[in-house]
Amino acid sequence: MFPGSGLSPFNLTRRARVRIYNRVLELTDHQRWESERQSAALSQDLGEHAWVWAQPRSLFDRVIEYLSAQKIGRPGYTVLQDIIGGVVRKTNRELIRRLDDLISIDLADWLSDLVEGKASLTLRRFPPPRSISQGGGFSV
């Protein structure tokens, strides 16, 4: 806090906050996020990106890149979470549908048994590789 009198905390009214926000957007040549108008294009862009890397963090980074390139103000976190979640669900459904079309029933059954631990082979999770500085590396 600054010394002296007359510097008390204050709150802006909603109207003042909106006015300031709109002025900053205007000065930076950006536009406000409008869900009805912009979410379809963003979802399409994310859908294309999700086929390459569908991790939510990667998609969040892509959202920020997209919004910056389009000069659109970032919406709230919950809005972004809903859009990203929808894209991930849609991509997963499409991937499952494509795999169902491409693999045989026998292979699907075998993969299912493998995942459930019923197959003669088992899936094991290995610890992450150690870096060279931790004494890891190649062994002969």
GUVOMI-372135 format. One line per 8 residues: their letters; for each residue x, z, y of N, C-alpha, C, O. Coordinates in Angstrom, 2 decimals. Example, Ala and Ser with C-alpha at 12.3 -4.5 7.8 and 13.67 -1.06 7.14 Angstrom:
residues 2
as	13.19:7.80:-5.69:12.30:7.80:-4.50:13.20:7.80:-3.30:14.24:8.46:-3.32  12.85:7.08:-2.25:13.67:7.14:-1.06:12.90:7.87:0.03:13.41:8.04:1.14 $
END
This chain:
residues 140
mfpgsgls	0.85:0.00:-1.18:0.00:0.00:0.00:0.89:0.00:1.24:1.95:0.62:1.25  0.46:-0.69:2.26:1.21:-0.75:3.51:0.96:0.49:4.35:-0.15:1.01:4.38  1.99:0.96:5.02:1.79:2.13:5.89:0.94:1.75:7.11:0.93:0.59:7.54  0.26:2.71:7.64:-0.53:2.47:8.84:-2.01:2.45:8.55:-2.43:2.43:7.39  -2.79:2.46:9.59:-4.25:2.48:9.41:-4.82:1.08:9.55:-4.15:0.16:10.01  -6.05:0.94:9.13:-6.74:-0.32:9.29:-6.53:-1.31:8.16:-7.08:-2.41:8.21  -5.77:-0.96:7.16:-5.55:-1.86:6.04:-6.24:-1.32:4.79:-5.59:-0.92:3.83  -7.53:-1.31:4.83:-8.27:-0.81:3.68:-8.63:-1.97:2.75:-8.76:-3.11:3.20 $
pfnltrra	-8.80:-1.69:1.46:-9.18:-2.75:0.53:-10.56:-3.32:0.88:-11.41:-2.62:1.44  -10.77:-4.57:0.55:-12.07:-5.19:0.81:-12.41:-6.15:-0.31:-11.53:-6.59:-1.05  -13.66:-6.45:-0.43:-14.14:-7.41:-1.42:-14.78:-8.58:-0.70:-15.51:-8.40:0.28  -14.50:-9.77:-1.18:-15.14:-10.96:-0.62:-16.53:-11.10:-1.22:-16.77:-10.74:-2.37  -17.43:-11.64:-0.44:-18.76:-11.93:-0.98:-18.63:-13.15:-1.90:-17.66:-13.90:-1.82  -19.62:-13.34:-2.74:-19.61:-14.49:-3.64:-19.56:-15.79:-2.84:-18.83:-16.72:-3.19  -20.31:-15.83:-1.78:-20.35:-17.03:-0.93:-18.98:-17.31:-0.33:-18.55:-18.47:-0.28  -18.28:-16.28:0.12:-16.95:-16.46:0.69:-15.95:-16.93:-0.37:-15.11:-17.79:-0.11 $
rvriynrv	-16.03:-16.35:-1.57:-15.14:-16.77:-2.66:-15.34:-18.24:-3.00:-14.37:-18.98:-3.17  -16.59:-18.67:-3.10:-16.90:-20.07:-3.42:-16.38:-20.98:-2.31:-15.81:-22.03:-2.60  -16.56:-20.58:-1.07:-16.09:-21.38:0.07:-14.57:-21.53:0.04:-14.05:-22.62:0.26  -13.87:-20.44:-0.22:-12.40:-20.47:-0.29:-11.95:-21.32:-1.47:-11.04:-22.14:-1.35  -12.58:-21.13:-2.62:-12.25:-21.90:-3.82:-12.44:-23.39:-3.56:-11.57:-24.20:-3.91  -13.56:-23.76:-2.97:-13.83:-25.17:-2.68:-12.83:-25.72:-1.68:-12.43:-26.88:-1.78  -12.42:-24.92:-0.71:-11.43:-25.39:0.28:-10.07:-25.62:-0.38:-9.40:-26.60:-0.07  -9.66:-24.72:-1.28:-8.38:-24.88:-1.98:-8.43:-26.14:-2.84:-7.46:-26.90:-2.87 $
leltdhqr	-9.54:-26.37:-3.55:-9.68:-27.57:-4.36:-9.59:-28.83:-3.48:-8.94:-29.81:-3.85  -10.23:-28.79:-2.34:-10.20:-29.93:-1.42:-8.79:-30.19:-0.91:-8.35:-31.34:-0.84  -8.08:-29.14:-0.54:-6.71:-29.29:-0.02:-5.74:-29.80:-1.07:-4.77:-30.48:-0.74  -5.98:-29.48:-2.32:-5.08:-29.90:-3.39:-5.58:-31.16:-4.09:-5.00:-31.58:-5.10  -6.64:-31.77:-3.56:-7.21:-33.00:-4.11:-7.64:-32.81:-5.57:-7.44:-33.69:-6.41  -8.24:-31.66:-5.86:-8.79:-31.38:-7.18:-10.30:-31.30:-7.09:-10.87:-31.21:-6.00  -10.94:-31.34:-8.23:-12.39:-31.17:-8.28:-12.75:-29.97:-9.14:-11.96:-29.53:-9.98  -13.91:-29.46:-8.93:-14.40:-28.31:-9.68:-14.82:-28.76:-11.08:-15.30:-29.88:-11.25 $
weserqsa	-14.65:-27.89:-12.08:-15.08:-28.16:-13.44:-16.59:-28.24:-13.48:-17.27:-27.32:-13.03  -17.11:-29.33:-14.02:-18.55:-29.48:-14.21:-18.78:-29.78:-15.68:-18.52:-30.89:-16.14  -19.27:-28.80:-16.39:-19.38:-28.87:-17.85:-20.15:-30.10:-18.31:-19.72:-30.79:-19.24  -21.29:-30.37:-17.69:-22.12:-31.48:-18.13:-21.39:-32.81:-18.01:-21.53:-33.69:-18.86  -20.62:-32.95:-16.96:-19.97:-34.23:-16.67:-18.64:-34.41:-17.38:-18.28:-35.53:-17.74  -17.89:-33.33:-17.58:-16.51:-33.45:-18.00:-16.21:-32.97:-19.41:-15.16:-33.30:-19.96  -17.10:-32.21:-20.01:-16.78:-31.65:-21.33:-16.74:-32.71:-22.43:-15.97:-32.58:-23.38  -17.56:-33.76:-22.32:-17.56:-34.80:-23.35:-16.22:-35.54:-23.38:-15.66:-35.77:-24.45 $
alsqdlge	-15.71:-35.91:-22.21:-14.42:-36.61:-22.14:-13.29:-35.72:-22.62:-12.39:-36.17:-23.32  -13.33:-34.44:-22.24:-12.30:-33.50:-22.68:-12.37:-33.32:-24.20:-11.33:-33.31:-24.86  -13.55:-33.18:-24.75:-13.70:-33.01:-26.20:-13.19:-34.24:-26.95:-12.57:-34.10:-28.00  -13.45:-35.43:-26.42:-12.96:-36.65:-27.06:-11.43:-36.68:-27.04:-10.81:-36.99:-28.06  -10.83:-36.35:-25.92:-9.37:-36.31:-25.83:-8.79:-35.28:-26.80:-7.80:-35.55:-27.48  -9.40:-34.11:-26.85:-8.94:-33.07:-27.77:-9.12:-33.49:-29.22:-8.27:-33.18:-30.07  -10.21:-34.18:-29.51:-10.45:-34.65:-30.88:-9.34:-35.58:-31.35:-8.91:-35.50:-32.50  -8.88:-36.46:-30.47:-7.78:-37.36:-30.81:-6.49:-36.56:-31.03:-5.73:-36.85:-31.94 $
hawvwaqp	-6.27:-35.58:-30.19:-5.07:-34.75:-30.31:-5.13:-33.87:-31.56:-4.10:-33.59:-32.18  -6.33:-33.43:-31.93:-6.48:-32.52:-33.08:-6.08:-33.18:-34.39:-5.69:-32.48:-35.32  -6.16:-34.50:-34.48:-5.74:-35.18:-35.71:-4.24:-35.09:-35.89:-3.75:-35.23:-37.01  -3.52:-34.88:-34.82:-2.07:-34.74:-34.90:-1.69:-33.28:-35.14:-0.84:-32.98:-35.98  -2.32:-32.38:-34.40:-1.97:-30.96:-34.50:-3.18:-30.14:-34.08:-3.49:-30.07:-32.89  -3.87:-29.53:-35.03:-5.13:-28.86:-34.75:-5.01:-27.36:-34.56:-6.01:-26.64:-34.67  -3.83:-26.86:-34.26:-3.69:-25.43:-33.99:-4.31:-25.13:-32.62:-4.08:-25.88:-31.67  -5.09:-24.06:-32.51:-5.75:-23.76:-31.23:-4.79:-23.67:-30.05:-5.13:-24.11:-28.95 $
rslfdrvi	-3.61:-23.11:-30.25:-2.66:-23.01:-29.13:-2.25:-24.39:-28.64:-2.15:-24.62:-27.44  -2.01:-25.30:-29.56:-1.65:-26.67:-29.20:-2.80:-27.34:-28.43:-2.56:-28.04:-27.45  -4.02:-27.11:-28.88:-5.17:-27.69:-28.21:-5.37:-27.07:-26.83:-5.76:-27.77:-25.89  -5.12:-25.79:-26.70:-5.21:-25.15:-25.38:-4.20:-25.78:-24.43:-4.53:-26.07:-23.28  -2.97:-25.98:-24.90:-1.96:-26.62:-24.06:-2.41:-28.02:-23.67:-2.21:-28.45:-22.53  -3.03:-28.74:-24.61:-3.51:-30.09:-24.31:-4.62:-30.05:-23.27:-4.69:-30.93:-22.41  -5.49:-29.04:-23.33:-6.56:-28.90:-22.33:-5.94:-28.77:-20.94:-6.37:-29.43:-20.00  -4.93:-27.91:-20.82:-4.30:-27.69:-19.52:-3.66:-28.98:-19.02:-3.78:-29.31:-17.84 $
eylsaqki	-2.98:-29.72:-19.91:-2.39:-31.01:-19.51:-3.47:-31.98:-19.04:-3.32:-32.64:-18.02  -4.56:-32.07:-19.80:-5.64:-32.99:-19.47:-6.25:-32.64:-18.11:-6.42:-33.52:-17.26  -6.58:-31.37:-17.92:-7.20:-30.96:-16.67:-6.27:-31.19:-15.48:-6.71:-31.60:-14.41  -4.98:-30.94:-15.67:-4.02:-31.18:-14.60:-3.93:-32.67:-14.27:-3.91:-33.05:-13.10  -3.86:-33.50:-15.30:-3.76:-34.95:-15.07:-5.02:-35.49:-14.39:-4.93:-36.41:-13.58  -6.18:-34.93:-14.72:-7.44:-35.38:-14.12:-7.74:-34.68:-12.79:-8.73:-34.99:-12.13  -6.87:-33.74:-12.41:-7.04:-32.95:-11.18:-8.40:-32.23:-11.17:-9.18:-32.33:-10.23  -8.62:-31.49:-12.26:-9.85:-30.72:-12.42:-9.47:-29.25:-12.49:-8.56:-28.87:-13.22 $
grpgytvl	-10.18:-28.42:-11.74:-9.96:-26.98:-11.79:-10.28:-26.45:-13.17:-11.25:-26.88:-13.80  -9.48:-25.51:-13.66:-9.64:-24.97:-15.01:-10.88:-24.09:-15.08:-11.06:-23.20:-14.25  -11.75:-24.34:-16.08:-12.91:-23.46:-16.27:-12.48:-22.12:-16.86:-11.30:-21.90:-17.14  -13.43:-21.24:-17.04:-13.13:-19.93:-17.60:-12.64:-20.01:-19.03:-12.86:-21.00:-19.73  -11.98:-18.95:-19.47:-11.39:-18.90:-20.80:-12.44:-19.08:-21.89:-12.19:-19.77:-22.88  -13.60:-18.49:-21.73:-14.66:-18.59:-22.74:-15.13:-20.02:-22.89:-15.39:-20.47:-24.01  -15.23:-20.75:-21.79:-15.62:-22.16:-21.85:-14.59:-22.94:-22.64:-14.94:-23.74:-23.50  -13.31:-22.71:-22.35:-12.24:-23.40:-23.07:-12.25:-23.04:-24.55:-12.06:-23.90:-25.41 $
qdiiggvv	-12.47:-21.77:-24.83:-12.52:-21.30:-26.22:-13.65:-22.00:-26.98:-13.47:-22.40:-28.13  -14.81:-22.15:-26.35:-15.94:-22.81:-27.00:-15.64:-24.29:-27.25:-15.96:-24.81:-28.32  -15.04:-24.96:-26.28:-14.72:-26.39:-26.45:-13.69:-26.57:-27.56:-13.86:-27.42:-28.43  -12.63:-25.77:-27.53:-11.57:-25.88:-28.54:-12.12:-25.55:-29.93:-11.82:-26.25:-30.89  -12.91:-24.49:-30.03:-13.51:-24.12:-31.31:-14.38:-25.23:-31.87:-14.35:-25.49:-33.07  -15.16:-25.88:-31.00:-16.00:-26.99:-31.44:-15.18:-28.16:-31.95:-15.53:-28.78:-32.95  -14.08:-28.46:-31.26:-13.21:-29.56:-31.69:-12.56:-29.24:-33.04:-12.48:-30.10:-33.91  -12.09:-28.01:-33.21:-11.46:-27.62:-34.47:-12.46:-27.71:-35.62:-12.14:-28.23:-36.69 $
rktnreli	-13.67:-27.21:-35.41:-14.70:-27.29:-36.46:-15.03:-28.74:-36.81:-15.12:-29.09:-37.99  -15.21:-29.58:-35.80:-15.53:-30.99:-36.03:-14.40:-31.69:-36.77:-14.65:-32.46:-37.70  -13.15:-31.43:-36.37:-12.00:-32.05:-37.03:-11.90:-31.60:-38.48:-11.64:-32.41:-39.37  -12.10:-30.31:-38.74:-12.05:-29.80:-40.11:-13.15:-30.42:-40.98:-12.90:-30.78:-42.13  -14.35:-30.54:-40.44:-15.45:-31.16:-41.21:-15.12:-32.61:-41.54:-15.35:-33.07:-42.66  -14.57:-33.33:-40.57:-14.23:-34.74:-40.79:-13.10:-34.87:-41.80:-13.12:-35.76:-42.64  -12.12:-33.99:-41.73:-11.02:-34.01:-42.69:-11.52:-33.74:-44.11:-11.12:-34.43:-45.05  -12.39:-32.77:-44.26:-12.97:-32.45:-45.57:-13.77:-33.64:-46.09:-13.68:-33.99:-47.27 $
rrlddlis	-14.56:-34.27:-45.21:-15.35:-35.44:-45.62:-14.44:-36.57:-46.08:-14.70:-37.20:-47.11  -13.37:-36.82:-45.32:-12.45:-37.89:-45.71:-11.75:-37.60:-47.03:-11.60:-38.49:-47.87  -11.34:-36.35:-47.21:-10.69:-35.99:-48.48:-11.65:-36.12:-49.65:-11.27:-36.59:-50.73  -12.89:-35.72:-49.44:-13.89:-35.87:-50.50:-14.06:-37.34:-50.89:-14.26:-37.65:-52.07  -13.98:-38.22:-49.92:-14.12:-39.65:-50.20:-12.89:-40.22:-50.91:-13.01:-41.17:-51.68  -11.72:-39.64:-50.65:-10.47:-40.24:-51.13:-9.96:-39.70:-52.47:-9.28:-40.42:-53.20  -10.26:-38.45:-52.79:-9.68:-37.89:-54.02:-10.71:-37.87:-55.14:-11.92:-37.80:-54.92  -10.19:-37.95:-56.35:-11.07:-37.95:-57.52:-11.64:-36.55:-57.74:-11.14:-35.56:-57.21 $
idladwls	-12.69:-36.49:-58.54:-13.32:-35.21:-58.86:-12.34:-34.33:-59.64:-12.27:-33.12:-59.40  -11.58:-34.94:-60.56:-10.60:-34.17:-61.34:-9.54:-33.56:-60.43:-9.18:-32.39:-60.59  -9.04:-34.34:-59.49:-8.03:-33.82:-58.57:-8.61:-32.72:-57.69:-7.95:-31.71:-57.43  -9.85:-32.90:-57.23:-10.51:-31.88:-56.42:-10.66:-30.58:-57.20:-10.41:-29.50:-56.67  -11.06:-30.68:-58.48:-11.20:-29.49:-59.32:-9.85:-28.81:-59.53:-9.74:-27.58:-59.47  -8.81:-29.62:-59.77:-7.48:-29.06:-60.00:-6.97:-28.36:-58.75:-6.39:-27.27:-58.84  -7.16:-28.96:-57.58:-6.73:-28.33:-56.32:-7.50:-27.04:-56.07:-6.94:-26.06:-55.59  -8.77:-27.05:-56.38:-9.59:-25.85:-56.23:-9.06:-24.73:-57.14:-8.94:-23.58:-56.71 $
dlvegkas	-8.76:-25.08:-58.39:-8.19:-24.09:-59.32:-6.84:-23.59:-58.82:-6.53:-22.40:-58.94  -6.04:-24.48:-58.27:-4.73:-24.10:-57.75:-4.86:-23.08:-56.61:-4.15:-22.08:-56.57  -5.76:-23.36:-55.71:-5.96:-22.45:-54.56:-6.51:-21.11:-55.03:-6.14:-20.07:-54.48  -7.37:-21.11:-56.03:-7.97:-19.88:-56.53:-7.07:-19.14:-57.51:-7.41:-18.04:-57.96  -5.92:-19.74:-57.85:-4.98:-19.08:-58.76:-5.32:-19.26:-60.22:-4.81:-18.52:-61.06  -6.17:-20.21:-60.56:-6.58:-20.43:-61.95:-5.77:-21.53:-62.64:-5.89:-21.71:-63.85  -4.95:-22.25:-61.88:-4.18:-23.36:-62.46:-2.90:-22.83:-63.09:-2.49:-21.69:-62.85  -2.26:-23.69:-63.91:-1.00:-23.29:-64.55:0.10:-23.13:-63.50:1.03:-22.34:-63.69 $
ltlrrfpp	0.01:-23.86:-62.40:0.92:-23.66:-61.27:0.29:-22.66:-60.33:-0.93:-22.49:-60.32  1.09:-22.00:-59.54:0.55:-21.07:-58.56:1.19:-21.34:-57.20:2.31:-21.85:-57.11  0.46:-21.01:-56.18:0.99:-21.11:-54.82:1.61:-19.77:-54.45:0.97:-18.72:-54.60  2.83:-19.80:-53.97:3.47:-18.57:-53.53:3.90:-18.75:-52.09:4.31:-19.83:-51.67  3.79:-17.70:-51.36:4.22:-17.72:-49.97:5.65:-17.19:-49.91:5.91:-16.05:-50.31  6.54:-18.01:-49.43:7.93:-17.61:-49.31:8.17:-17.02:-47.93:7.49:-17.40:-46.97  9.12:-16.10:-47.82:9.44:-15.58:-46.48:10.05:-16.70:-45.64:10.63:-17.64:-46.19  9.91:-16.61:-44.33:10.47:-17.66:-43.48:11.99:-17.72:-43.65:12.63:-16.69:-43.90 $
prsisqgg	12.57:-18.91:-43.51:14.02:-19.01:-43.67:14.75:-18.20:-42.61:14.31:-18.11:-41.46  15.86:-17.63:-43.01:16.65:-16.84:-42.07:17.55:-17.78:-41.28:18.01:-18.79:-41.80  17.78:-17.43:-40.05:18.67:-18.27:-39.24:20.11:-18.00:-39.62:20.42:-17.01:-40.29  20.99:-18.87:-39.19:22.41:-18.72:-39.49:22.95:-17.43:-38.88:23.81:-16.77:-39.47  22.44:-17.07:-37.70:22.92:-15.83:-37.06:22.51:-14.59:-37.83:23.11:-13.53:-37.66  21.49:-14.71:-38.69:21.07:-13.57:-39.52:21.74:-13.60:-40.89:21.35:-12.86:-41.79  22.71:-14.44:-41.04:23.40:-14.51:-42.31:22.79:-15.49:-43.26:23.16:-15.53:-44.44  21.83:-16.29:-42.79:21.19:-17.28:-43.64:22.00:-18.55:-43.65:23.18:-18.55:-43.33 $
gfsv	21.38:-19.61:-44.01:22.04:-20.90:-44.02:22.03:-21.46:-45.43:21.21:-21.07:-46.27  22.93:-22.35:-45.69:23.00:-22.99:-46.99:23.76:-22.15:-47.98:24.71:-21.44:-47.63  23.34:-22.23:-49.21:24.10:-21.57:-50.26:24.41:-22.62:-51.32:23.63:-23.56:-51.53  25.55:-22.46:-51.96:26.00:-23.43:-52.96:25.97:-22.79:-54.32:26.31:-23.43:-55.31 $
END
